[in-house]
């Protein structure tokens, strides 16, 4: 093989290597972005699951209040107190979530 053919072959290999390196860098950047997006989505899912759990607890408490029949007939006072407790629990959850 003569020297000119070797140079041509070497130049072709060099171009292919540069293309592969650029593609590798591009894929690494894409992977980094996808990992970041995945992390953000997982955090969002966790936050929504916590909110869902909180809402389920509120629904349970509301159902309990609706079915309780206090002996002295002061159901409005009982509902007010339970609402107050719910607000206090919400504050605690908000502080813990920070």
Secondary structure, DSSP 8 states (H G I E B T S, - for coil): --HHHHHHHHHHHHHHHHHHHHHHHHHHHHHHHHHHHHHHHHHHHHHHHHHHHHHHHHHHHHHHHHH---TTS-HHHHHHHHHHHHHHHHHHHHHHH-
